[in-house]
Amino acid sequence: MTGPDEPLDLEDGEDFPPLEDAPDPSEERPRPPGDPPGEESGVLGGLWDWFGERGWLDERPPPRRWLLQRPAAPEEESALPRGFLPLGKVGMLAAAGGAGKTMALVQLAVSVVTGRDWLGHYAVPAESRGPVLLALGEEDKEEVLRRLYDIREGLKLSPGEKEELKRKLKILPLAGHAVQLVSAQGRDKKPEETPFFRELHQRIEGAGVGWRLLVLDPLSRWAGPETETDNFAATRFVAAVESLSQVRGNPTVLMAHHTTKAARRGLDAGEATAARGASALTDGVRWVANLLKPEGSSLPHLSLVKSNYTAPAPDVVLKRGEGGVLRALTRQELEQIAAEKTRKNGKKASKKNHQEPEETDDDPDTSPF
């Protein structure tokens, strides 16, 4: 039997080669063939390091950045604002057709540029304000102008805020144009990025600004038919959209999407599955909110139904103002609505309890027998 420091005897008389230790992170490693010194190639070139080389374990991670923050709910211990919509991630706003999702997203664009609270409820942190791209696949120029005019009047924007919008809001009215980012291509019909996607990506990156928000409305125009029926195509589409969040500024990319017929009837309305199409869409994005009218309510509710980075948030009840501009109801307005509903229900119950009994044929005063 050999000792711990003695080589093993092999049948051919040779020893096993000594085991190699893990490389010292401080030592220079040979680069892959064709990788020039000082440059990294391929997807993994800039990532192919040992954990210790990056110092991740010794550094405090940067704080999460938020495009939107919500006020603390009454039952929450701290009164500090809470994160609501993260910056630099891909999200989705789902609603039925005509529910107000496009108006809500145009209002969000205005809020991110000017710093106004979105819907009068969600704050835009100062460091998250900045340039916005509003790409509207179903709207023409005239309709966009109407929406912006209604918002300008409804919010009573100041001259300074109007100037900010002129300099930092880029609008693409794309009704009538083919704007698919991913489509089935080649003999095998695999989903691949389209020439339009490459043009869009190039123009966004080449704008030379630190984007804060990119809006794609609606998803059905940008994704193509395969994305709503095939999970592989849906995953490929989400990956393409994620690459847009990596441009200068690391913007949030928010897509408008339609809900299912079942959700419009109140089924799964409070779930991410209320969004139409392949499940990989809602699985792939990091944030989903629904804009729906719950059963028994005439007012739309904004419900956060998926968030990978925040705790659940209370629903917000909205009301349309002049021109379709949306705003959140105040706590006082909600209390008044609840009190009025209670009063009406009480009157109905009282009326039912005090109804006169109907006469019957065996009434002793009227029966001939």
C-alpha positions, 0 to 999 in steps of 0.5 A: 500500500502506498503512502499519501505522498507516494505515487500510485503504481500503474500497470504500464509503470507510469504515474498519474499526472499531478492534479492541477490546482484552481488557477490563482485569480491574480495570474494572467490567463491565456485568452481564447484564440482570436481574442486580442489583448485588452478586448473581450469577444462573444457573449461570454467574453466579458463575463468569463471570470472567476468569482473572486476576480470581480470582488462581488463577495466583498462589495455591497450591491448597488441599491435598486433603482425605481422608475416609480415609487408608491406611497406607503399604505396605512397598514404599513409600518414605515411611511417611506415610499415603496418601490413600485416599477423598477428601472432597467427591467421589462414590464407589461400593462395588460387591459382590455381594448378601450380600457385606457392603457394607451392613455395611461402609458402616454401619461406615464411618458409625460410623468417620467419627463416632467417629474409629475406623479403618474396618475396623481399617485406614483412618484418618479424619483428625481434620478429616474427622470429623463428621456422617453421613447413612446412607440405607438403601433396603433396610433397615427400622428393626429391621435397622438396630438389629441392625447397629448393635448388632453393631458396637457390641459388635464394636468395643466402643464407649466411652460417649463414642463412643456419645454421638457417634453419638447426636448426629451419625449420622442414619439413614433406614431406607427399605425399602418407600419410593420413593426415586428421585432421578432418573426419566423425566418428561414426554412426552419421558421425559427423566430429571429430578430427582424431588420426593423428591430436592428434599425430600432435598436441602432437608433435608440443607442445612437440617440446619445441620451440616457433613456429612462423609459421605452414604451411599446404599444401594443405588444401584438404589433411588436411581437408577431402572431407566433409570440402569442401561441408559441412559448419558444417564440415568446421567450425569444421576443422577451429576450429581444426586448430585454436587449433594449433595456441595456441601451444607454441609461438602462431604461425600463421597457414597458409593453401594453398588452390585451387581456383574455376574454375570460379576464374581461368576464372577471376570471383570473382578473387579479392574476398575471395570466389575465394577459393574452397569449403564451405563458412565456410572455408573463413568465419572462417579463419582470413586472405585470400590472392589470387595468381592469374593472372588477365585478360590481365596479364601474371604475378601473382598478390598477392591480400589480399582479407580478413583481419579481423585486417588490412586495405586493401593492394595494390596488389603485382605483382610477377615474377618467376625467375630461379627455380620458385623462386618468387619475387615482381617486383620493382616500376621501373619495374612496370613503365617500363611494363606500359610504354611498354604497352602504347607504344604497344597500341599506335602503334596498334592504329596508325596502325589502323588509317593509314590503306589504304582504300579498293577498291570497285566495283564502283571505277570510274577508274575501273568500266566498267559502 
